[in-house]
Amino acid sequence: MLLIRSIVRPDKKGVVLAELSKAGFHAATVVDVVGRGKQKGIKMGSMVYDEIPKTLIMIAIEDKDKDAVIGTILKSARTGDNGAFGDGKIFVSQVDDAYTISSGLKGL
């Protein structure tokens, strides 16, 4: 199992979730977050904004679905044809186990 954590622009949240669902990946956890990337925030005049609003989308998947999920996120979260700074990041982590609380069943 894998945990895919993608940090995307808030205005892309709906598109990413819709495309994941269309691809058959309906379950996700979504959290509004703030942060900054390599560009160290945004400077407008003398003001520096270093806590940029983002959305964190987490989805647990089977290993075999990795390429499909990452491809869907990359395609739907990218701004324009070539993308732009601040479009986000995708992190992939191994998950040892998962349990459904209501049933106690192990697995996704």
VOFI-57356 format. One record per residue: residue in one letter; x, y, z of N, C-alpha, C in turn. Coordinates in steps of 0.1 Angstrom, whole numbers, plus 5000, padded with zeros to 4 digits. Layout:
N
AXYZXYZXYZ...
//
This chain:
108
M500849885000500050005000500950125000L500350234994501050364994500150474999L500750575004500050695007500550804998I499750864990500050974981499551104988R500551194991500151324996500551424985S499551494981499751604971499351734976I500151834974499951964979499652044966V498452094965497952164953497452304956R497252384945496652514947495152494951P494652574960493252554965492252564953D492452634943491552644932491552524923K492552434925492652304918492052184926K491752204938491252104947490052024940G489052094936487852034930488151954918V488952014909489351944897490151814899V491051824909491851704912490951594918L490151634927489251534933488251474923A487751554914486851504904487551404895E488751444891489451354881489951224888L490351234901490651114908489351024909S488251084912487051004913486650944900K486751014889486550974876487450854872A488650854878489550744875489350624884G488350634893488050524902488650534916F489250644920489850664933488950774940H487950724948486950804954487350854968A488050774975488350804989489650894990A489451004997490551104999490351185012T491451225018491351315029491851455024V491151555027491551695022491651785034V492751855034493051955045493552085039D493052195043493552325039494752355048V495852385041497152415048497752545043V498852585049499652695044501052655044G501852715035503252685034503952765023R505152725021505952795010506852695004G507252714991508152634984509552694983K510252644973511652694971511752844969Q510652904963510653044960510453134973K510353074984510253134997509053234999G507953204993506753284994506653374982I505853474984505553574973505853714979K506653794971506953934975506054024966M505354114973504554214966504854354972G505654424965506154554970507154524982S506854584993507654555005507154445013M505954385010505354275018505854145012V506154055022506553915018505453825024Y504853745016503853645021504453515020D504853455032505553325032504653215037E503353245039502453135042501353145032I501553065021500653065009499652955012P498352985010497352885011497452775001K497352655005497452534997496452435002T496252324994495352214998496152084998L496052015009496751885010495651775007I495951694997495051574994495851454997M495251365005495951235009495051125004I495651024997494950914992495750784994A495150685000495850555002495450464991I496450404984496150324972497050194973E496650104964497449984962498650024953D499749954955501049984948500749994932K499949904927499749894913499050014907D498450094915497750214911498550344911K499850334915500650454917500750534905D501050484893501250564881499950624877A498850564878497550614874497250734883V497350724896497050824905497950944903I499250924903500251034901499951104888G499751034877499451094864498151174864T497151124871495951204872496151334880I496851324891497151444899497951544891L499051494885499951584877499151654866K498251584859497551644848496551744853S495851714864494751794868495151914877A496351904883496752014893497652114886R498152084874499052174867498352294862T498952404863498452534858498952554843G498052564834498452584820499152454814D499652474802500252364795501652324802N502352414806503752394811503852404826G502752434833502852444848503452574852A503452604865503952724870504552704885F505352794889505852784903504552794912G504552704922503452704932502352614928D502552534917501552434914501452324924G502552294932502452194942503552084941K503351984949504251874951503551744954I504051634950503451504953504551424961F504151364972504951284980504351144981V505251034979504750904980505450824991S504650765000505250695011504650555012Q505450465017504950325020504050325032V502950245031502050225043502150075047D502550055059502649915064501349845066D500349915072499049855074497949965074A496749925072495650015073494449935079Y493649995087492549935094491350015093T490149955090488950035091488450025105I488150135111487850145125486450075128S485450095119484150045122484149895122S484849835113484849685112486049615118G487149695119488449635124489149555113L488649565101489249495090490549555085K491549475082492849525077492849535062G493449645057493549665043492749785038L492849815026492149925020490649885018
//
